[in-house]
Amino acid sequence: MRMKYITVIGLEVHAELSTKTKIYCSCKNSFGSEVNSNCCPNCTGMPGSLPTLNEKVVEYAIRMGYATNCTINPVCKADRKNYFYPDLPKAYQISQFDIPLCEHGYIDAVVDEEGNTKRVGITRIHIEEDAGKLIHSESFSGSLVDLNRCGVPLIEIVSEPDLRSAHEAKAYLDSIRAILQYLDISDCKMQEGSIRCDVNVSVMPEGATEFGTRCEMKNVNGFSAVERAIEYEARRQIEVLEAGGTISQETRRWDDLAGKNYLLRSKEDAQDYRYFPEPDLGAIVVPEELLEELRATIPELPGHKLLRYMKETGLPFFDANLLCENPDKADYFERCLALGRCQPKAVSNWLLGDVSRILNEKNKTLADTKLTPEKLCDMIALIEKKTISNTAGKTVLEEIIWSDKTPDDVVKEKGLAQISDTGALEAVVRSVIDANEKVVNDYRGGKTNALGFLVGQCMRQSKGQGNPAVIRELLEKALG
Ligand SMILES: [Zn+2]
């Protein structure tokens, strides 16, 4: 009988911070500049140039620490991690070794649509510098190097091996990304490599008390690639064990296109890097007042907000999750609710439906529009009071979103008010019945779905302004 295995996963997330300048020099921190244009003697590793710490990097990292329930070490230091690679001209990276800026935290990642959460321990968050980028091309032999990324500030967020499935890993990464976005400390652009992930995987037989030997996959790009990489690696390890083999500690390269990984090297240990305190930088000391100030900047975080929306407004996970995706959208939603003019589900439907569609078509955000929460809610209230139809609501939205007009202005201007007056609608119903003898006979002969067609005809004749419920009632009365 095959044994059952448990997969154990730990993640190291590298997130580029969106500070204006690099971590140890005043070069611009921006993606997509001309190659080797954001460089100076310091970030290209020229002998004799000295690093100066960008304090913003420390502040951003501390905010991430508070947002993930970490203890902040007010006194810490930078350390040299020595290794050679052509994208690292200094042959060392300034990182943090034994005293990270933040440690012993956790986040509660939402793992399913019922709003259940999984607590994932955060071992540490430290600051470090990024390396450059090698450029390979088929048009020349050898490789080129772009050093613009050297010295771009990173935080490395190391999780405890608390994750047990690819799905949980994805949920954890989604939470990390959402927190970074809410704190506005990273642009989180996966396609530009702003978030990269090292994945540690081991397996152990069910009931075992000790973890198996783990393998690491470096720089897996994209969260769904992380899921695929975990599933592949767990399967590979189980197959090795089932065949009587043992797992050796290795670094493997994930090839997402091929859906496989390959052995890169047997895993290095910390001692291979010969860490030592960075002699060109002093201790990092964060004053108590600054810590307090930074702690006070932490907003309500997306996971908490999501669960609160589900609980307080009864919104399903799908809606609540989309609303919380971006702090501006969530803020807008809450301003609408605070007005108390319409149902939360109606606000959510409009925001996630037609409003998002219009914004996407024009590649704009809510801030670019003239759609105040007041105007949106007034429009929805007109539908809820049956003054206008849902279809007319869409027409109103298209106008009020870009202009100073109120929903009432547009309803008047375009004559969109719904006709619920039975006197006016009776004439419409009469003429539709007269013009559709065959359908009317079908209906009387028992084809009840013929009624829908007749309602549609009446709506058309009233130019969409007839109240469909009233029309249906009148039709039923006339034909009954
Ligand atoms: Zn520089």
Boltz pocket constraint, residues with backbone or C-beta under 6 A from the ligand:
constraints:
  - pocket:
      binder: B
      contacts: [[A, 22], [A, 25], [A, 26], [A, 27], [A, 38], [A, 39], [A, 40], [A, 41], [A, 42], [A, 43], [A, 44], [A, 150], [A, 151]]
      max_distance: 6.0
